[in-house]
Amino acid sequence: MSTIEYAIRQTTDQVREAGVIPNIPTQPLGYEDAQKFLEALPSDMEVNQTWRGALPITYHYGGALTDGK
């Protein structure tokens, strides 16, 4: 893979200062994977209707993943 000579290169610190990279590491995931995670959260506390997303599940808050991790 060749580099592009005119590409702007910045250090990680420069990018962080510009607010391009979040301070909390994140990983995008698709809705199918998100649904699996959300379904695995056991809780009796159902979220308010205005907080719910579009996945066909009952949204909860609190609790931990069913495998204890």
QUIGICOR-V651051 format. One record per pair of residues at least 24 apart in sequence whose ideal C-beta (glycine too) atoms are under 7 Angstrom apart, sorted by the first residue. I is the first residue (numbers start at 1). J is the second residue. Records with the same first field share a line. If there is no record, write none. Layout:
BEGIN
I=J ; J
END
This chain:
BEGIN
31=55
40=65 ; 66
41=65
42=66
END
